[in-house]
Amino acid sequence: MWKPSPFSLARPKETALSREAFSFSIFHFKFGNCLCRNCGAGGNGTLGGISMKVTAFILLLTCLLLLSSSAQSQRLVGRPDFRSRRDSRDSHRRLEYTFARLEYRSYGWRNMWMTDYPKADEQFIMGLRNWCQSNLAISDDPISCAPDDKDLFKYPFVYIVEPGYMELSTEDAANLREYLTRGGFLMLDDFWGEYEWQNVQEQMRKIFPEYPIQELPLNHPIFHCYFDIDEVVQVPNVNYIYTGVTSEKGGYVPHYEGITDETGRVMVFIARNADNGDAWEWIDEPRYPLKFGLAAYKLGMNLIVYAMTH
């Protein structure tokens, strides 16, 4: 069985084109009276009837617009340590670990299981390789599978996004129960507020009516099997860069919760009031705070290591 090797964690270096690196200053423009005999201003500080101050303002505004455009183009350059797999020349290899997400039925106007798909999955794979420096042999392509898919049992870790909208049939619940009792692991992520929380509890009771959802303390081995995780981080979606708000739908307090079997093994990990998938997807966006992205990657790596060693 693969075992993680310790290494010293270093924050990825900020590139020269990061949002913090770009700054500029505008010097004062000072115009005296016009001395040109041909402008018709008569030395009174006007040019063809237009005030020199207005002309200066237009010039200044033009400079600001040009500089702002340049700054914006530089800010949009992605973080090189978190490139998408589309920028890689790797083949479509199937290796020791393959990232898998669950296809499930949901109510609403779209397939909620596809949220952030496939970019979040691809970015996460690149982050595990490049930033986490894992020795784990990771497949190039993520996959998705339904609860009744026999291939589900090939994957020790399965990701479920937006379970607040998930609707499991009796057959789905039975298949997931068998998968989990045989050593599988589920991560539930990206659901917010009381309404979605109630649905998550209802769906989990379909799988394990005998096992309650419990808060996981930060001294639990799941938080220290690869990285040391010492706080529960409310990871927001990408709209944080416009709003500065981390919560959604009244879900103000984040939780790390789980369902364990009679031996204490965590079978289901629940990231409540957080959106780690969006952080995986948008960590290459320089305006998205790195602290959220790194927290999401650390959590994801720990859960994979735990799932593959328990």
C-alpha positions in Angstrom: 0.0 0.0 0.0 1.2 3.4 -0.9 2.4 5.5 2.0 2.9 9.3 1.9 6.4 10.7 2.4 6.9 13.8 4.5 8.2 16.9 2.9 8.6 20.6 3.9 5.7 22.7 2.7 6.6 25.9 1.0 4.2 28.5 -0.2 4.3 28.7 -4.0 6.3 31.8 -5.1 4.3 34.7 -6.3 5.0 35.4 -10.0 6.1 38.8 -11.3 2.7 39.3 -12.8 0.7 38.6 -9.6 -2.0 41.0 -8.5 0.2 42.3 -5.6 3.2 43.0 -7.8 1.6 45.5 -10.2 1.5 49.1 -9.1 2.0 52.4 -10.7 2.1 56.1 -9.8 0.9 59.2 -11.7 2.9 62.3 -11.5 1.3 65.7 -11.5 0.8 67.4 -14.8 1.4 71.2 -14.6 0.6 73.5 -17.4 1.3 77.2 -17.5 -0.2 79.8 -19.8 0.0 78.9 -23.5 2.9 80.6 -25.2 2.1 79.4 -28.7 1.3 82.3 -31.1 -0.7 80.0 -33.5 -3.1 78.4 -31.1 -5.3 81.4 -30.8 -5.3 81.2 -27.0 -3.8 84.6 -26.6 -1.7 83.3 -23.7 -4.7 82.8 -21.5 -4.3 79.1 -20.9 -6.8 77.9 -23.5 -6.3 75.9 -26.7 -8.8 76.6 -29.4 -11.3 77.5 -26.8 -10.7 74.4 -24.7 -9.2 74.9 -21.3 -5.7 73.5 -20.8 -6.9 72.0 -17.5 -9.5 70.0 -19.5 -6.9 68.9 -21.9 -4.7 67.8 -19.1 -7.5 65.9 -17.5 -8.2 64.1 -20.8 -4.6 63.1 -21.1 -4.5 61.9 -17.5 -7.7 59.9 -18.0 -6.2 58.3 -21.2 -3.1 57.3 -19.3 -5.1 55.8 -16.5 -7.2 53.8 -18.9 -4.2 52.4 -20.7 -2.4 51.5 -17.5 -5.5 49.9 -16.0 -5.9 47.8 -19.2 -2.3 46.7 -18.9 -2.7 45.9 -15.3 -5.8 43.9 -15.9 -4.2 41.9 -18.6 -1.3 41.1 -16.3 -3.6 40.2 -13.4 -5.3 37.6 -15.5 -2.2 35.6 -16.0 -2.7 32.3 -14.1 -0.5 31.0 -11.3 2.0 28.7 -13.0 2.1 26.2 -10.2 -1.6 25.4 -10.8 -1.8 24.9 -14.5 -4.8 23.0 -16.0 -4.2 19.6 -17.5 -5.0 21.1 -20.8 -1.6 22.8 -20.6 0.1 19.4 -20.1 1.5 17.0 -22.7 0.7 13.9 -20.6 -1.0 11.0 -22.1 -4.3 9.5 -20.9 -2.7 7.1 -18.4 -4.6 5.1 -15.8 -2.4 4.9 -12.8 -2.5 4.1 -9.0 -5.1 6.8 -8.2 -7.9 8.2 -10.3 -10.0 11.1 -9.2 -13.7 10.1 -9.4 -16.9 12.0 -8.8 -20.4 10.7 -8.4 -23.2 11.1 -11.0 -26.4 11.4 -9.1 -30.0 12.3 -9.8 -31.0 15.8 -8.6 -34.0 18.0 -8.6 -33.8 21.4 -10.3 -33.1 22.6 -13.8 -29.6 21.1 -14.3 -27.5 18.1 -13.4 -26.0 19.4 -10.1 -23.3 16.7 -10.0 -21.6 18.4 -12.9 -20.9 21.6 -11.0 -17.3 22.8 -11.7 -16.8 19.7 -13.9 -14.4 19.0 -15.4 -12.0 21.9 -14.7 -12.1 21.5 -10.9 -11.1 17.8 -11.2 -8.3 18.5 -13.7 -7.0 21.4 -11.7 -7.0 19.2 -8.6 -5.0 16.5 -10.3 -2.4 19.1 -11.3 -2.2 20.5 -7.8 -1.7 17.1 -6.3 1.2 16.5 -8.6 2.9 19.9 -8.7 2.2 21.6 -5.4 1.5 18.8 -3.0 4.5 16.9 -4.4 2.8 13.6 -3.9 4.6 10.4 -4.7 1.2 8.9 -5.6 0.9 7.8 -9.2 -2.2 9.9 -10.3 -4.1 9.1 -13.5 -4.2 11.9 -16.1 -8.0 12.0 -16.5 -10.7 12.3 -13.9 -13.8 10.1 -14.3 -17.4 10.1 -13.2 -19.6 7.2 -12.4 -23.2 6.5 -11.1 -24.0 4.6 -7.9 -25.1 1.6 -9.9 -21.9 1.5 -12.0 -19.7 -1.5 -11.2 -16.6 0.6 -11.8 -17.4 2.5 -8.6 -15.7 -0.1 -6.6 -12.4 0.6 -8.4 -12.1 4.0 -6.8 -11.3 4.4 -3.1 -12.2 8.1 -3.0 -15.4 9.5 -4.7 -16.3 13.2 -4.7 -19.9 14.4 -4.4 -20.6 18.1 -5.2 -23.8 20.0 -4.3 -25.4 17.1 -2.3 -28.0 19.6 -1.1 -29.8 18.8 -4.3 -29.0 15.0 -4.4 -31.9 12.5 -4.6 -30.8 8.9 -4.0 -33.1 6.0 -4.9 -33.4 2.9 -2.7 -31.1 1.2 -5.2 -28.6 4.0 -5.2 -28.4 4.0 -1.4 -28.0 0.3 -1.3 -25.1 0.4 -3.8 -23.4 3.2 -2.0 -23.8 1.4 1.3 -22.0 -1.7 -0.1 -19.3 0.5 -1.6 -18.6 2.2 1.7 -18.8 -0.9 3.9 -16.3 -2.6 1.6 -13.7 0.2 2.2 -14.9 3.1 0.0 -14.9 6.8 0.9 -17.2 9.7 0.0 -16.4 13.4 0.2 -19.5 15.7 0.3 -18.8 19.3 -0.6 -20.4 22.6 -1.7 -23.7 22.8 0.1 -24.9 25.7 2.2 -27.5 26.7 4.7 -30.2 24.8 6.6 -32.3 23.7 3.7 -29.5 21.9 1.9 -28.2 20.6 5.2 -31.5 18.9 5.9 -31.4 17.2 2.5 -27.9 15.9 3.1 -28.9 14.4 6.4 -31.9 12.8 4.7 -29.8 11.2 1.9 -27.2 9.9 4.3 -29.9 8.3 6.5 -30.9 6.3 3.3 -27.4 4.9 3.2 -26.7 4.5 7.0 -29.8 4.8 9.1 -27.8 3.4 12.1 -24.8 5.8 11.9 -25.2 9.5 12.8 -23.3 12.4 11.3 -20.8 13.6 13.8 -18.4 16.6 14.1 -14.8 15.5 13.5 -12.3 17.0 16.0 -9.2 18.6 14.6 -7.0 16.1 16.4 -8.6 13.3 14.3 -6.0 11.4 12.2 -7.8 12.4 9.0 -6.4 15.9 9.5 -2.8 14.9 10.1 -2.2 12.0 7.7 -0.3 14.1 5.2 -0.7 17.8 6.0 -1.4 19.1 9.4 -4.8 20.8 9.3 -5.5 22.9 12.4 -8.5 25.0 11.5 -11.9 24.6 9.8 -11.7 27.0 6.8 -14.8 28.3 5.1 -13.7 28.1 1.5 -15.9 30.4 -0.6 -16.8 30.2 -4.3 -15.1 32.4 -6.9 -17.6 35.2 -6.4 -15.6 36.1 -3.3 -13.3 38.1 -5.5 -16.3 40.5 -6.2 -18.2 40.3 -3.0 -15.7 39.6 -0.2 -18.3 37.3 1.4 -17.4 33.7 2.3 -20.8 32.4 3.2 -23.9 31.5 1.1 -27.6 30.9 1.9 -27.2 31.6 5.6 -24.5 29.0 6.0 -22.2 31.2 8.1 -20.3 28.5 10.2 -18.2 25.9 8.4 -18.0 22.3 9.7 -15.9 19.2 9.1 -18.3 16.3 9.9 -18.3 12.6 9.1 -20.0 9.2 9.3 -17.9 6.5 10.9 -18.3 2.8 11.2 -18.1 0.7 14.4 -14.3 0.6 14.2 -14.1 4.4 14.0 -13.1 4.5 10.3 -14.5 7.6 8.5 -16.6 6.4 5.5 -18.2 9.8 4.6 -16.5 13.2 5.0 -18.8 16.2 4.9 -17.5 19.7 4.3 -20.5 21.7 5.4 -20.9 25.4 4.4 -17.8 25.4 2.2 -17.0 25.1 -1.5 -13.6 23.3 -1.8 -14.3 22.4 -5.4 -14.5 26.0 -6.5 -11.1 26.6 -4.9 -9.7 23.6 -6.8 -11.2 25.1 -10.0 -10.1 28.7 -9.5 -6.8 28.5 -7.7 -5.1 29.5 -10.9 -7.1 32.8 -10.8 -4.7 35.4 -9.2 -7.6 37.4 -7.7 -8.9 34.3 -5.8 -7.1 34.4 -2.4 -4.4 31.7 -2.2 -5.2 30.9 1.4 -8.5 29.4 0.4 -7.1 27.5 -2.5 -4.3 26.0 -0.4 -6.7 25.0 2.4 -8.9 23.2 -0.1 -5.9 21.3 -1.7 -4.6 20.3 1.7 -8.0 19.0 2.8 -8.4 17.1 -0.5 -5.0 15.5 -0.3 -5.5 14.4 3.3 -8.8 12.8 2.5 -7.3 10.8 -0.4 -4.4 9.6 1.7 -6.8 8.6 4.5 -9.2 6.9 2.1 -6.3 4.8 0.5 -4.8 3.8 3.9 -7.9 3.0 5.9 
